[in-house]
Amino acid sequence: MKPQCYFCGRDDINWKDAAILQRFTAVSKKIKSRERTGLCAKHQRALAHAIKRARQMALLPFVSR
């Protein structure tokens, strides 16, 4: 059975919510793939956009040290 998308049935993805976005990044701060996150295609695209925006606004790091 395929896991349910985390964001289906919830509010939209917000780039200001760094705690939620951090769950979908790897230790190296790369965005996890759909296979790893279990998100649907629509929400995976929105998640990637939100993470990139949060990085630009300095809420999330680009790389790990």
Secondary structure as GFF3:
##gff-version 3
##sequence-region A 1 65
A	DSSP	alpha_helix	18	22	.	.	.	ID=ss1
A	DSSP	alpha_helix	34	37	.	.	.	ID=ss2
A	DSSP	alpha_helix	41	56	.	.	.	ID=ss3
###
